[in-house]
Amino acid sequence: MTEELAFNSKHTIAYEANARNSIPTYDMLFSMIQSYFRVQLGEKEASLLVVGAGGGNELSAWGPSNPKWAFTGVDPSKDMLQMAMHKSVQLGLEDRVKLIQGTVSDIPLTDSKFDAASCILVLHFIKDVQQKLELLRTIKDKLKPGAPFVLVTAYGDPAEAELQDRINVWKSFFFDVGYDASKLDEMGKMIMNISFIPEQQIEQLLQEAGFTNSTRFYSTGLFAGWICHAE
Ligand SMILES: C[S@@+](CC[C@H](N)C(=O)[O-])C[C@H]1O[C@@H](n2cnc3c(N)ncnc32)[C@H](O)[C@@H]1O
C-alpha cells in the first residue's frame, strides 16, 4: 500500500465510524435521499452537485446503483477530497465523478446547470448566518428550475433547553459504542462550537435563497434534513 493510500484508508475508516456513531441512521439517510432523487430524475441521464463531497459518501451511496448519474463534488478540504477520490476509483466511478477543491463559486461558469444537489453536514460549519444564506443562494443559482435540493444540518436554538436534551441523546449514541463519561462531557461542550440555528430559521434561509416547497423529511439526534426545489 502506498503512503497516500494508507493515509486515506486510516482517515476513511475513522471518518466512517464517527459519522455512524454520531448519526446511527446515517446510511438510511442516503437511501432516503436516493429514493427521492430517483423519482424526481427518472430514467434519464442526470447531473448532481454534491456540496461538501469530502469523504465521498454521497458518491459511494448513489454512484454504483445509478449509472446514469454524473457527480460534481466540491469541498475546500484537500484531505477530505482525497478520500472521495480514493472511493471513486475503488468503485470504478471516476468517469462519472468530477471533484473540485473549493466552494460552489469555484464551479466554472461555463458548466451546465445541475439536475439535483445535496449539501449534507456542511451548513453547521459556517458560523455566519449571512454566509450560510450566501452558500444556499450559490447552490440555487447552479440548479435548473424545479431541481430537487437536499439540505442536512445540525439544528436547534442554543438558548433553549431542548437542544441540551438532544445533545444528551446524541451523547448516548457514543456511550453505547464504548466512549467513557468524561470524554462524552468534553464532546458535549465541543459540539456547541458548531453553528446551531433553529429549524424555522433554516426554512427561512431556504426560502430566501430561492427554494420552494421545503419539507423536513428526516431527523436523528442533532441533525435534520430538508427537501426542497429550486424556483
Ligand atoms: C462532515 S463533512 C460531510 C461530508 C459528506 N457530505 C458526508 O456527509 O459524509 C463536512 C465537509 O464539508 C466541507 N465544507 C466545509 N465548508 C464548506 C463549503 N463552504 N463548501 C463546501 N464544502 C464545505 C468540509 O471540508 C468537509 O469535508
The ligand as an SDF file (V2000), in Angstrom:
LIG
                    3D

 27 29  0  0  0  0  0  0  0  0999 V2000
  -18.7980   16.3670    8.0000 C   0  0  0  0  0  0  0  0  0  0  0  0
  -18.1480   16.5060    6.3840 S   0  0  0  0  0  0  0  0  0  0  0  0
  -19.5210   15.8630    5.4450 C   0  0  0  0  0  0  0  0  0  0  0  0
  -19.0660   15.1910    4.1790 C   0  0  0  0  0  0  0  0  0  0  0  0
  -20.1750   14.4500    3.4300 C   0  0  0  0  0  0  0  0  0  0  0  0
  -21.1540   15.3770    2.9280 N   0  0  0  0  0  0  0  0  0  0  0  0
  -20.8180   13.3820    4.2820 C   0  0  0  0  0  0  0  0  0  0  0  0
  -21.9740   13.5260    4.6800 O   0  0  0  0  0  0  0  0  0  0  0  0
  -20.1480   12.3970    4.5830 O   0  0  0  0  0  0  0  0  0  0  0  0
  -18.2300   18.2330    6.0490 C   0  0  0  0  0  0  0  0  0  0  0  0
  -17.4930   18.6290    4.7990 C   0  0  0  0  0  0  0  0  0  0  0  0
  -17.8860   19.9520    4.4120 O   0  0  0  0  0  0  0  0  0  0  0  0
  -16.7550   20.5910    3.8530 C   0  0  0  0  0  0  0  0  0  0  0  0
  -17.0260   22.0290    3.7970 N   0  0  0  0  0  0  0  0  0  0  0  0
  -16.8650   22.9650    4.7580 C   0  0  0  0  0  0  0  0  0  0  0  0
  -17.2320   24.1740    4.2910 N   0  0  0  0  0  0  0  0  0  0  0  0
  -17.6430   24.0110    3.0050 C   0  0  0  0  0  0  0  0  0  0  0  0
  -18.1340   24.8840    1.9830 C   0  0  0  0  0  0  0  0  0  0  0  0
  -18.2900   26.2010    2.1860 N   0  0  0  0  0  0  0  0  0  0  0  0
  -18.4500   24.3630    0.7730 N   0  0  0  0  0  0  0  0  0  0  0  0
  -18.3050   23.0420    0.5540 C   0  0  0  0  0  0  0  0  0  0  0  0
  -17.8460   22.1640    1.4790 N   0  0  0  0  0  0  0  0  0  0  0  0
  -17.5160   22.6510    2.6840 C   0  0  0  0  0  0  0  0  0  0  0  0
  -15.6280   20.1390    4.7730 C   0  0  0  0  0  0  0  0  0  0  0  0
  -14.3690   20.3250    4.1960 O   0  0  0  0  0  0  0  0  0  0  0  0
  -15.9670   18.6620    4.9780 C   0  0  0  0  0  0  0  0  0  0  0  0
  -15.3690   17.8410    4.0240 O   0  0  0  0  0  0  0  0  0  0  0  0
  1  2  1  0
  2  3  1  0
  2 10  1  0
  3  4  1  0
  4  5  1  0
  5  6  1  0
  5  7  1  0
  7  8  2  0
  7  9  1  0
 10 11  1  0
 11 12  1  0
 11 26  1  0
 12 13  1  0
 13 14  1  0
 13 24  1  0
 14 15  1  0
 14 23  1  0
 15 16  2  0
 16 17  1  0
 17 18  1  0
 17 23  2  0
 18 19  1  0
 18 20  2  0
 20 21  1  0
 21 22  2  0
 22 23  1  0
 24 25  1  0
 24 26  1  0
 26 27  1  0
M  CHG  2   2   1   9  -1
M  END
$$$$
